[in-house]
Amino acid sequence: MPYPDFSSQDFVDRFHYDGELGALYQRDHTVFRVWAPTASNVWLVTYDNGHDGEGREYTMERDVNGTWVFRLQGDNHGLYYNYRVLVNGQINEAVDPYAKACGVNGQRGMVVDLGRTNPPGWEELMRPPLERFVDAIIYEIHVRDMSIHPSSGIVQRGKFLGLTERGTRSSLGVTTGLDHLVELGITHVQLLPCFDFATVDEASADPEYNWGYDPLNYNVPEGSYSSDPYNGAQRILEFKTMIQALKTAGIRVNMDVVYNHTFYTHSSNLNKIVPGYYYRQDPHGHFTNGSGCGNELASERSMVRKLIVDSVKYWAEEYKIDGFRFDLMGLMDIPTINEIRMVLNAVDTSIMMYGEGWTGGHSPLPDHLKGLKINMRQLPGTGAFNDDIRDGLRGHVFFADHPGFVNGAVGMESSVQCGIVGACHHDQVDYGQMLHSRWPWAGEPAQSINYAEAHDNLTLWDKLKAVQPQATDEVLIDLHKMCGAVVLTSQGIPLLHGGMDFLRTKQGDYNSYRSPDRINQIDWDRKYQYYSVFQYYQGLIKLRRTHPAFRMQTAEGVQQHLRFLPVPDSRMVAYTLQPHVNGDPWETIVVIFNANSEDKEMELPGSDWVIVVNKERAGTDSLGEIQANRVVIPPRTSLVLVDGPSFRQSLGTGGKGEPKG
């Protein structure tokens, strides 16, 4: 049977519903409301548990704008339920798309009194301070990866509660888990998907691994990270307890969300309730595959947009999530993204929004409507991952042996500069020479998420080894540090992959989304082995957080106060930040990167300089002085220099570098 014209204005006028959907709990009753405009009949089915047994069926009443409703008396907290929908002559049973709790493996929704899922002190929990998006330093983690290694010293290994434990140390004595995050100094964790996903058996004592980009129930925490996946309320309590522990430690919590597709297509809960509505189709009625995962949500349709907006708002309010990273944001339409931004602003303007400014395949959504990197100027308050600086630094992501700026390639300087200026317009950047983009795509620095490594593709360490398999560890460590130094001194928002700060490896696995723990786990013994690398990243983070010159808010400020310096050779980039940028107590800062294998000498804008970053160490303390107006930069070295007078003066005020005014 052909689908109705879901995109017609007539369909929207007749069937768009603005109200609240789902199981609306009250102490003495629950109202169930589901949107199923094409259904002939709908029944509520209740169950005593979330995985077996016969259900009790109640006939729902057709109500306004394509909704069906039923009021069930009593305190129904903990009651499991589904909907049975008669549509096109077929009865389908489906989980409520608005379910806020569910049973094991997400097979049934559950009525929940959310007040009973709050840990003690939850109502008073505040978001850690964040004045500007550019003040963020994001650390991407997978819940299981952070604690599953035998040397983690964590009791609740692989679970939400594992990230609540304090005082944990590895067998070799280094801090792990939550204490590691605090020690490193980052401001935000970015959790790989934590909503209920499909491909991990929550009932298994030894579940298979997955990153979680296979959505099942959008508004329910994943059960495999819970101590009791059979108890719909327990996973909520434990997820909130983890968030509370992170925030209490001063760390904000961002969440990776996947509203571009669902794991199932024809048999998805969405498609069972309203066949064909939630997904884009081609002219022949076939589901399109812009996600590369079999389907793509039609975010431009009013009730799909509502589902996404309502879900994001729910996570922001109920779970106090501080930011959202949108998977394949290029598949979401611009009006939907901007509506999410508007709704989040009403909750808290400091909640972050950013995503992947690309798709996973061809989509029928027109390019001018997509949340692509090239359209970022139409998405104020939303950022995108800067693959220009990623691939410019390390080499093309899809070709393991292709080099970048740090490991042998000539001509990557413009791509690196694009990251340094936060992808904003700058008259000294030759955008025509960039690896991917051909123009400055960000309207402000906060729209550029700068990174050299993420969960996707080879880790930075594995990529560097793939390009130079004969290189010594000493050389590769130098290159790794340079990538980190570029990312953490660039304008925009830096993102680090969990474990990157001690040379995380996945043994060359470039797509570990379902590889076993031995590939994906964070090996805390590497932190001990490469502790000096960890200290280097820790020092770079301290430098960035202490000195606002690295965190300008406007494209105009970057254009005016960041100026590139002449360099004597290719594979070098140098620039100044001055004067007292963004209220920084340091008047002039010089940043130099020499990716060559030889010493390079260059002229400085003046004399009397203090070194705060070199090849071995990074931070805010003096590592030496340069009295002349020339400097020799050793091979594979990053240098950050500060003019001597303002450096010494800042020591008298504590050198905190807080913005003035």
C-alpha positions as CSV (number, residue, x, y, z in Angstrom):
1,M,0.0,0.0,0.0
2,P,1.5,3.4,-0.9
3,Y,2.1,5.8,1.9
4,P,0.0,9.0,2.3
5,D,1.6,12.3,1.3
6,F,3.2,12.8,4.7
7,S,4.9,16.0,3.7
8,S,1.8,17.8,2.5
9,Q,0.5,20.8,4.4
10,D,-2.9,19.1,4.6
11,F,-1.4,16.2,6.5
12,V,0.5,18.6,8.8
13,D,-2.6,20.7,9.5
14,R,-4.7,17.6,10.3
15,F,-2.3,15.6,12.3
16,H,0.5,17.7,13.9
17,Y,0.1,17.3,17.6
18,D,1.8,19.9,19.9
19,G,1.1,18.3,23.2
20,E,2.9,15.8,25.4
21,L,3.1,12.1,24.3
22,G,4.0,9.0,26.2
23,A,3.0,7.5,29.5
24,L,2.1,10.6,31.6
25,Y,2.4,9.5,35.2
26,Q,0.5,10.8,38.1
27,R,0.4,9.2,41.6
28,D,-3.2,8.1,41.1
29,H,-3.4,7.5,37.3
30,T,-1.4,7.4,34.1
31,V,-2.5,8.9,30.8
32,F,-1.1,7.0,27.8
33,R,-1.1,9.0,24.5
34,V,0.5,7.8,21.3
35,W,0.5,9.5,17.8
36,A,-0.8,7.0,15.2
37,P,-2.8,8.9,12.6
38,T,-2.9,6.1,10.0
39,A,-4.1,3.4,12.5
40,S,-7.6,1.9,12.5
41,N,-7.3,0.8,16.1
42,V,-4.8,1.0,18.9
43,W,-4.6,-0.9,22.1
44,L,-2.6,-0.4,25.3
45,V,-1.0,-3.7,26.5
46,T,0.3,-3.9,30.1
47,Y,2.7,-6.4,31.5
48,D,3.9,-7.3,35.0
49,N,7.5,-7.4,33.8
50,G,9.6,-6.3,30.9
51,H,10.5,-9.5,29.1
52,D,7.9,-12.3,29.4
53,G,4.3,-13.2,30.4
54,E,0.9,-12.4,28.9
55,G,-0.3,-8.9,28.7
56,R,-3.6,-7.2,29.5
57,E,-5.2,-5.3,26.6
58,Y,-7.1,-2.0,26.8
59,T,-8.8,-0.3,23.8
60,M,-7.5,3.2,23.3
61,E,-9.8,6.1,22.1
62,R,-9.1,8.1,19.0
63,D,-8.4,11.7,20.0
64,V,-7.2,14.9,18.5
65,N,-4.6,15.3,15.7
66,G,-4.0,11.6,15.1
67,T,-3.4,10.7,18.7
68,W,-4.9,7.8,20.7
69,V,-5.4,8.0,24.5
70,F,-6.2,5.8,27.5
71,R,-6.4,6.7,31.2
72,L,-5.3,3.9,33.6
73,Q,-6.2,4.4,37.2
74,G,-3.9,3.7,40.1
75,D,-0.2,4.2,40.9
76,N,1.3,2.5,37.8
77,H,5.0,3.1,38.6
78,G,6.9,0.0,37.4
79,L,4.1,-1.2,35.1
80,Y,5.5,-2.3,31.7
81,Y,3.5,-1.6,28.6
82,N,3.5,-1.5,24.8
83,Y,1.0,-0.4,22.1
84,R,-0.7,-2.7,19.6
85,V,-1.5,-0.8,16.4
86,L,-3.9,-2.0,13.6
87,V,-2.6,-0.3,10.4
88,N,-3.0,-1.4,6.8
89,G,-4.8,-4.5,8.0
90,Q,-1.9,-5.7,10.2
91,I,-1.5,-5.6,14.0
92,N,2.0,-4.5,15.1
93,E,3.2,-4.4,18.7
94,A,5.7,-1.7,19.4
95,V,7.4,0.1,22.3
96,D,6.2,3.7,22.9
97,P,8.6,6.0,21.0
98,Y,8.3,8.3,24.0
99,A,9.0,5.6,26.6
100,K,11.2,7.0,29.4
101,A,12.0,3.6,30.9
102,C,12.0,0.0,29.7
103,G,12.6,-3.6,30.5
104,V,15.6,-5.7,29.5
105,N,16.8,-5.2,25.9
106,G,14.2,-2.5,25.4
107,Q,11.4,-4.9,24.5
108,R,8.7,-3.1,26.6
109,G,8.3,0.4,27.9
110,M,7.7,1.1,31.6
111,V,5.7,3.7,33.4
112,V,8.1,5.6,35.7
113,D,7.7,8.1,38.5
114,L,11.0,10.0,37.7
115,G,11.1,11.5,41.2
116,R,11.8,8.0,42.5
117,T,14.8,7.7,40.3
118,N,16.7,10.7,41.7
119,P,19.8,10.0,43.8
120,P,20.0,12.0,47.1
121,G,20.9,15.6,46.4
122,W,19.9,15.5,42.7
123,E,17.5,18.4,42.9
124,E,20.2,20.7,44.2
125,L,22.8,19.6,41.6
126,M,24.1,22.5,39.5
127,R,25.9,22.6,36.2
128,P,29.6,23.4,36.7
129,P,30.4,27.0,35.6
130,L,30.9,27.7,31.9
131,E,31.0,31.3,30.7
132,R,31.6,30.7,27.0
133,F,31.6,27.7,24.7
134,V,35.2,28.3,23.8
135,D,36.1,27.7,27.5
136,A,35.3,24.0,27.0
137,I,37.8,21.2,26.7
138,I,36.0,18.0,25.7
139,Y,37.2,14.5,26.5
140,E,35.3,11.8,24.5
141,I,34.8,8.5,26.4
142,H,32.9,5.2,26.1
143,V,31.4,4.1,29.5
144,R,32.6,0.6,29.2
145,D,36.1,1.5,27.9
146,M,36.9,3.7,30.9
147,S,36.7,1.0,33.5
148,I,36.7,-2.5,31.9
149,H,40.5,-3.0,31.9
150,P,41.7,-5.3,34.7
151,S,44.2,-2.7,35.9
152,S,41.5,0.1,36.2
153,G,41.2,-0.5,40.0
154,I,37.4,0.1,39.5
155,V,34.9,-2.2,41.2
156,Q,31.9,-1.5,38.9
157,R,33.8,-2.2,35.7
158,G,32.0,-1.4,32.5
159,K,29.1,0.3,34.3
160,F,27.7,3.8,34.8
161,L,28.7,3.4,38.5
162,G,32.3,2.8,37.5
163,L,32.5,6.5,36.8
164,T,31.3,7.4,40.2
165,E,34.2,5.8,42.1
166,R,36.9,8.0,43.6
167,G,40.4,7.2,44.6
168,T,40.8,4.5,42.0
169,R,44.3,3.6,40.9
170,S,45.8,1.1,38.5
171,S,48.0,-1.8,39.6
172,L,51.0,0.4,38.8
173,G,49.7,3.3,40.9
174,V,48.3,5.9,38.4
175,T,44.9,7.5,38.9
176,T,42.1,6.0,36.8
177,G,38.5,6.7,35.9
178,L,36.9,9.8,37.4
179,D,40.0,10.8,39.2
180,H,42.0,10.7,35.9
181,L,39.5,13.1,34.4
182,V,39.9,15.5,37.3
183,E,43.7,15.2,37.2
184,L,43.9,15.8,33.5
185,G,41.9,19.0,33.9
186,I,39.3,18.8,31.1
187,T,35.9,20.6,31.5
188,H,33.5,18.2,29.7
189,V,33.2,14.5,29.1
190,Q,31.5,13.5,25.9
191,L,29.8,10.1,26.4
192,L,29.4,7.9,23.4
193,P,25.7,6.9,23.0
194,C,24.1,6.1,26.4
195,F,20.5,5.8,25.2
196,D,19.1,2.3,24.8
197,F,20.8,0.7,21.8
198,A,20.0,-2.5,20.0
199,T,23.0,-4.8,19.5
200,V,24.2,-5.5,23.0
201,D,22.3,-8.3,24.9
202,E,21.6,-6.7,28.3
203,A,20.7,-10.0,29.8
204,S,24.2,-11.5,29.1
205,A,26.7,-11.7,31.9
206,D,29.4,-11.0,29.2
207,P,27.7,-8.8,26.6
208,E,29.1,-8.2,23.2
209,Y,30.7,-4.8,22.6
210,N,29.3,-1.9,20.7
211,W,29.8,1.8,20.5
212,G,26.0,2.3,20.6
213,Y,25.3,4.0,17.3
214,D,22.3,1.7,16.8
215,P,19.3,3.4,18.4
216,L,16.4,1.5,19.9
217,N,14.7,3.7,22.5
218,Y,15.7,7.3,22.3
219,N,14.7,8.4,25.8
220,V,15.9,5.5,27.9
221,P,19.5,4.9,29.3
222,E,21.3,1.8,28.0
223,G,20.8,-1.2,30.2
224,S,24.1,-3.0,29.7
225,Y,25.8,-0.2,31.7
226,S,23.4,-0.8,34.6
227,S,23.8,-3.2,37.5
228,D,20.2,-4.5,36.9
229,P,19.0,-4.2,33.3
230,Y,15.7,-5.9,34.2
231,N,14.7,-3.0,36.5
232,G,13.6,0.0,34.4
233,A,14.1,2.5,37.2
234,Q,17.5,1.2,38.2
235,R,19.3,2.2,35.0
236,I,17.9,5.7,35.3
237,L,19.1,6.0,38.9
238,E,22.6,4.8,38.1
239,F,22.9,7.1,35.0
240,K,21.9,10.0,37.1
241,T,24.3,9.0,39.8
242,M,27.1,9.0,37.3
243,I,26.2,12.4,36.0
244,Q,26.0,13.7,39.6
245,A,29.5,12.3,40.4
246,L,31.0,14.0,37.3
247,K,29.3,17.3,37.9
248,T,30.2,17.2,41.6
249,A,33.9,16.8,40.5
250,G,33.5,19.9,38.3
251,I,33.0,18.2,35.0
252,R,30.1,18.8,32.7
253,V,28.5,16.0,30.8
254,N,27.9,16.0,27.0
255,M,26.0,13.2,25.3
256,D,26.5,11.7,21.8
257,V,23.0,11.4,20.2
258,V,22.0,9.5,17.0
259,Y,18.8,11.0,15.7
260,N,19.7,10.4,12.1
261,H,18.7,6.8,11.9
262,T,17.4,3.8,14.0
263,F,18.9,0.3,14.1
264,Y,15.8,-1.3,12.7
265,T,13.9,0.0,9.7
266,H,10.8,-1.8,8.6
267,S,10.5,-3.5,12.0
268,S,11.4,-0.4,14.1
269,N,9.0,0.8,16.7
270,L,8.5,4.0,14.7
271,N,7.7,2.2,11.5
272,K,5.4,-0.3,13.2
273,I,3.2,2.6,14.6
274,V,3.2,4.9,11.6
275,P,4.6,2.9,8.6
276,G,6.7,5.1,6.2
277,Y,6.3,8.3,8.1
278,Y,9.5,8.6,10.1
279,Y,12.0,7.8,7.4
280,R,13.0,9.4,4.1
281,Q,12.1,7.5,0.9
282,D,13.1,7.8,-2.7
283,P,10.5,8.4,-5.5
284,H,9.9,4.6,-5.6
285,G,9.0,4.4,-1.9
286,H,12.2,2.7,-0.9
287,F,13.9,3.8,2.3
288,T,17.0,5.9,1.6
289,N,20.3,5.3,3.3
290,G,22.1,8.6,3.9
291,S,23.3,7.2,7.2
292,G,25.0,4.1,5.7
293,C,23.0,2.1,8.3
294,G,19.9,1.3,6.3
295,N,17.7,4.3,6.9
296,E,17.5,8.0,7.8
297,L,15.0,9.8,9.9
298,A,13.0,12.5,8.0
299,S,13.7,15.3,10.5
300,E,12.0,17.8,8.2
301,R,8.6,16.2,8.9
302,S,6.8,17.9,11.7
303,M,6.3,15.0,14.1
304,V,9.8,13.6,13.5
305,R,11.1,17.1,14.3
306,K,8.9,17.1,17.4
307,L,10.2,13.7,18.5
308,I,13.9,14.8,18.2
309,V,13.3,18.2,19.8
310,D,11.3,16.7,22.7
311,S,13.9,14.0,23.2
312,V,16.8,16.5,23.4
313,K,14.9,18.8,25.8
314,Y,14.1,15.8,28.0
315,W,17.7,14.7,28.3
316,A,18.7,18.3,29.1
317,E,16.0,18.8,31.7
318,E,15.6,15.4,33.4
319,Y,19.2,14.3,33.2
320,K,20.8,17.8,33.3
321,I,22.9,17.0,30.2
322,D,25.2,19.9,29.4
323,G,25.8,19.3,25.7
324,F,24.8,17.3,22.6
325,R,27.1,15.8,20.0
326,F,24.9,15.0,16.9
327,D,26.0,12.0,14.9
328,L,25.9,12.6,11.1
329,M,24.4,16.1,11.7
330,G,24.4,16.6,8.0
331,L,21.3,14.3,7.8
332,M,19.4,16.7,10.0
333,D,17.6,19.7,8.4
334,I,18.7,23.2,9.4
335,P,15.3,24.3,10.8
336,T,15.3,21.3,13.2
337,I,18.8,22.0,14.4
338,N,18.0,25.7,15.0
339,E,14.7,24.7,16.8
340,I,16.7,22.5,19.1
341,R,19.1,25.4,19.8
342,M,16.2,27.6,20.6
343,V,14.7,25.1,23.0
344,L,18.0,24.4,24.7
345,N,18.6,28.2,25.1
346,A,15.3,28.3,27.1
347,V,16.7,25.6,29.4
348,D,20.3,27.0,29.7
349,T,22.2,28.9,27.1
350,S,25.5,27.2,28.2
351,I,24.3,23.8,26.9
352,M,26.5,22.9,23.9
353,M,25.4,21.8,20.5
354,Y,27.8,20.4,17.9
355,G,28.0,17.5,15.5
356,E,29.4,15.8,12.4
357,G,28.9,18.2,9.5
358,W,28.6,15.5,6.9
359,T,26.4,12.5,6.0
360,G,27.2,8.8,5.7
361,G,25.9,8.5,2.1
362,H,23.6,10.0,-0.4
363,S,20.4,11.6,1.1
364,P,17.4,13.1,-0.7
365,L,17.4,16.0,1.7
366,P,18.7,19.0,-0.4
367,D,22.2,20.1,0.4
368,H,21.1,23.7,1.3
369,L,18.9,22.3,4.0
370,K,21.4,19.9,5.5
371,G,23.4,20.5,8.7
372,L,26.6,20.3,6.8
373,K,29.9,22.0,7.7
374,I,29.5,24.4,4.7
375,N,26.1,25.6,6.2
376,M,27.4,26.4,9.7
377,R,26.8,30.1,9.3
378,Q,23.1,29.2,9.2
379,L,23.4,27.4,12.5
380,P,24.3,30.0,15.2
381,G,25.2,28.4,18.5
382,T,26.0,25.0,16.9
383,G,29.5,23.7,16.1
384,A,30.9,21.1,13.7
385,F,33.9,18.8,13.8
386,N,36.9,20.3,11.9
387,D,38.1,17.5,9.7
388,D,40.4,20.0,8.0
389,I,42.7,20.3,11.0
390,R,42.3,16.6,11.8
391,D,43.5,15.4,8.4
392,G,45.8,18.3,7.9
393,L,47.7,17.3,11.0
394,R,47.8,13.5,10.7
395,G,47.0,12.7,7.1
396,H,43.9,11.6,5.3
397,V,41.5,9.7,7.5
398,F,40.6,7.1,4.8
399,F,44.1,6.3,3.7
400,A,46.2,4.9,6.5
401,D,49.6,5.6,5.0
402,H,48.9,9.1,3.8
403,P,50.9,11.7,5.9
404,G,49.9,15.0,7.2
405,F,51.7,18.1,8.5
406,V,53.4,16.4,11.4
407,N,54.5,13.3,9.6
408,G,55.9,14.3,6.2
409,A,53.4,15.9,4.0
410,V,54.1,19.3,2.4
411,G,51.2,21.6,1.6
412,M,49.1,20.9,4.7
413,E,49.9,24.2,6.4
414,S,46.6,25.9,5.3
415,S,44.5,23.1,6.7
416,V,46.4,23.4,10.0
417,Q,45.9,27.2,9.9
418,C,42.2,26.7,9.4
419,G,42.1,25.0,12.8
420,I,44.3,27.5,14.4
421,V,41.9,30.3,13.4
422,G,38.8,28.3,14.4
423,A,37.7,27.9,10.7
424,C,36.9,31.6,10.7
425,H,37.8,34.0,7.9
426,H,41.4,35.1,8.1
427,D,43.2,37.1,5.4
428,Q,46.5,35.1,5.9
429,V,45.0,31.7,5.3
430,D,44.9,30.3,1.8
431,Y,41.7,28.4,1.9
432,G,42.2,27.2,-1.7
433,Q,45.0,25.0,-0.5
434,M,43.1,23.2,2.2
435,L,42.6,19.5,2.1
436,H,38.7,19.4,2.4
437,S,37.1,22.8,2.6
438,R,37.6,25.7,0.2
439,W,36.4,28.6,2.4
440,P,36.1,29.6,6.0
441,W,33.0,27.8,7.1
442,A,32.6,29.0,10.7
443,G,31.0,32.2,11.7
444,E,32.7,32.2,15.1
445,P,35.5,30.2,16.7
446,A,33.1,28.2,18.9
447,Q,31.7,26.5,15.8
448,S,35.0,24.7,15.1
449,I,35.5,21.5,17.1
450,N,39.2,20.9,16.7
451,Y,40.6,17.4,17.1
452,A,43.2,15.0,15.9
453,E,41.6,11.8,17.2
454,A,38.1,10.5,18.0
455,H,36.5,7.1,18.4
456,D,36.2,6.7,14.6
457,N,39.1,5.6,12.5
458,L,42.7,4.9,13.6
459,T,43.8,6.4,16.9
460,L,46.4,9.1,16.5
461,W,49.1,6.8,17.7
462,D,48.0,4.0,15.3
463,K,47.8,6.5,12.4
464,L,51.3,7.8,13.1
465,K,52.7,4.3,13.2
466,A,50.9,3.4,9.9
467,V,52.5,6.4,8.1
468,Q,55.9,5.7,9.5
469,P,56.2,2.1,10.6
470,Q,59.9,2.2,10.9
471,A,60.0,5.3,13.1
472,T,61.1,5.1,16.7
473,D,58.7,5.6,19.6
474,E,60.7,8.7,20.4
475,V,59.9,10.3,17.0
476,L,56.3,9.2,17.1
477,I,55.8,10.6,20.6
478,D,57.2,14.0,19.4
479,L,54.6,14.0,16.5
480,H,51.8,13.0,18.8
481,K,52.7,15.8,21.2
482,M,52.7,18.3,18.3
483,C,49.2,17.3,17.3
484,G,48.0,17.8,20.8
485,A,49.8,21.1,21.1
486,V,48.1,22.4,17.9
487,V,44.7,21.3,19.0
488,L,45.0,22.7,22.5
489,T,46.4,26.1,21.4
490,S,44.0,26.7,18.5
491,Q,41.0,29.0,18.6
492,G,37.7,27.2,18.8
493,I,36.9,24.2,21.0
494,P,39.4,21.3,21.5
495,L,38.3,17.7,21.7
496,L,40.5,14.8,22.9
497,H,39.7,11.1,22.6
498,G,39.8,9.2,25.9
499,G,43.3,7.8,26.4
500,M,44.8,10.0,23.7
501,D,46.8,11.7,26.5
502,F,48.8,8.5,27.0
503,L,49.0,7.3,23.4
504,R,45.9,5.2,23.2
505,T,46.1,2.3,20.7
506,K,43.5,0.0,19.2
507,Q,46.2,-2.2,17.7
508,G,45.5,-0.7,14.3
509,D,41.7,-1.4,14.3
510,Y,40.3,1.5,12.3
511,N,36.6,0.7,13.0
512,S,36.3,-0.9,16.4
513,Y,32.6,-0.3,16.9
514,R,32.0,-3.9,17.8
515,S,35.5,-5.1,18.5
516,P,36.2,-6.8,21.8
517,D,37.4,-5.2,25.0
518,R,41.0,-6.1,24.3
519,I,40.9,-3.6,21.4
520,N,38.7,-0.9,22.9
521,Q,39.5,-0.8,26.6
522,I,41.6,2.1,27.9
523,D,44.8,0.4,29.1
524,W,45.7,2.3,32.3
525,D,49.2,0.6,32.2
526,R,50.0,2.9,29.3
527,K,49.4,5.9,31.4
528,Y,52.1,4.7,33.7
529,Q,54.3,3.8,30.7
530,Y,53.9,7.2,29.0
531,Y,53.3,9.3,32.0
532,S,55.5,12.1,30.6
533,V,53.1,12.3,27.6
534,F,50.1,12.5,30.0
535,Q,51.9,15.4,31.9
536,Y,52.5,17.1,28.5
537,Y,48.8,17.1,27.7
538,Q,47.9,18.0,31.3
539,G,50.2,21.1,30.9
540,L,48.7,22.1,27.6
541,I,45.2,22.0,29.2
542,K,46.4,24.1,32.1
543,L,47.9,26.6,29.7
544,R,44.6,26.8,27.7
545,R,42.4,27.1,30.8
546,T,44.6,29.7,32.4
547,H,45.2,32.0,29.4
548,P,42.1,33.4,27.6
549,A,44.2,34.4,24.6
550,F,43.7,30.9,23.3
551,R,39.9,31.3,23.7
552,M,38.7,34.2,21.6
553,Q,35.0,34.5,21.0
554,T,34.7,36.3,17.7
555,A,36.0,35.9,14.2
556,E,36.8,39.6,14.3
557,G,39.0,39.1,17.3
558,V,40.8,36.3,15.7
559,Q,41.4,38.3,12.6
560,Q,42.7,41.3,14.6
561,H,44.8,39.6,17.3
562,L,46.1,36.4,15.7
563,R,48.7,37.1,13.0
564,F,50.8,34.4,11.2
565,L,54.6,35.0,11.1
566,P,56.9,34.3,8.2
567,V,58.6,30.9,8.5
568,P,61.8,29.7,6.8
569,D,60.5,26.5,5.4
570,S,57.4,24.3,4.7
571,R,56.0,22.1,7.4
572,M,56.2,25.1,9.8
573,V,53.5,27.3,11.1
574,A,54.0,30.3,13.5
575,Y,51.8,33.0,14.8
576,T,51.4,35.7,17.4
577,L,48.6,36.5,19.8
578,Q,48.7,40.2,21.0
579,P,48.2,42.5,22.8
580,H,46.8,41.1,26.0
581,V,44.3,39.2,23.9
582,N,40.9,38.6,25.6
583,G,42.2,40.2,28.8
584,D,45.2,37.9,29.0
585,P,47.9,39.1,31.4
586,W,50.5,38.0,28.9
587,E,50.9,40.8,26.4
588,T,52.5,38.8,23.5
589,I,52.4,35.1,22.9
590,V,54.3,33.4,20.0
591,V,53.4,29.9,19.0
592,I,55.7,27.9,16.6
593,F,55.4,24.4,15.1
594,N,58.3,22.8,13.3
595,A,57.4,19.4,11.9
596,N,60.7,19.0,10.0
597,S,63.4,16.6,11.0
598,E,66.0,19.4,11.2
599,D,66.6,22.5,13.3
600,K,65.0,25.6,11.9
601,E,65.9,29.2,12.8
602,M,63.4,32.1,12.5
603,E,63.1,35.7,13.6
604,L,60.9,36.7,16.5
605,P,59.0,39.9,16.9
606,G,61.3,41.4,19.5
607,S,63.6,40.0,22.1
608,D,63.4,38.7,25.8
609,W,61.1,35.7,25.6
610,V,60.1,33.1,28.2
611,I,59.5,29.5,27.0
612,V,56.4,27.8,28.5
613,V,56.0,24.9,26.0
614,N,58.8,23.0,24.3
615,K,59.2,19.4,23.0
616,E,59.5,17.9,26.5
617,R,57.2,19.9,28.7
618,A,54.1,22.2,28.6
619,G,52.3,24.5,31.0
620,T,52.5,28.0,32.4
621,D,55.9,27.9,34.1
622,S,59.2,29.1,32.7
623,L,61.2,26.4,30.9
624,G,63.9,28.8,29.9
625,E,64.5,32.2,28.3
626,I,65.5,33.6,24.9
627,Q,67.2,37.0,25.0
628,A,67.7,37.4,21.3
629,N,65.2,38.1,18.5
630,R,65.9,34.8,16.8
631,V,65.2,31.3,17.9
632,V,66.3,27.8,16.8
633,I,63.4,25.4,16.8
634,P,64.5,21.8,17.2
635,P,63.0,19.0,15.0
636,R,59.4,18.0,15.6
637,T,59.0,20.7,18.3
638,S,56.2,22.9,19.4
639,L,57.2,26.2,21.1
640,V,55.0,28.6,23.0
641,L,56.9,31.8,24.0
642,V,55.7,34.7,26.1
643,D,57.3,38.2,26.2
644,G,59.4,38.4,29.3
645,P,58.1,41.6,30.9
646,S,54.4,40.6,31.0
647,F,55.3,37.0,32.0
648,R,57.3,38.3,35.0
649,Q,54.6,40.8,35.9
650,S,51.9,38.1,35.7
651,L,53.8,36.1,38.4
652,G,53.2,38.9,40.8
653,T,49.4,38.6,40.3
654,G,49.3,34.8,40.5
655,G,49.3,34.5,36.7
656,K,45.7,33.3,36.7
657,G,45.0,34.9,33.4
658,E,41.3,35.7,34.0
659,P,39.7,37.9,31.4
660,K,39.4,41.6,32.4
661,G,36.1,43.5,32.3
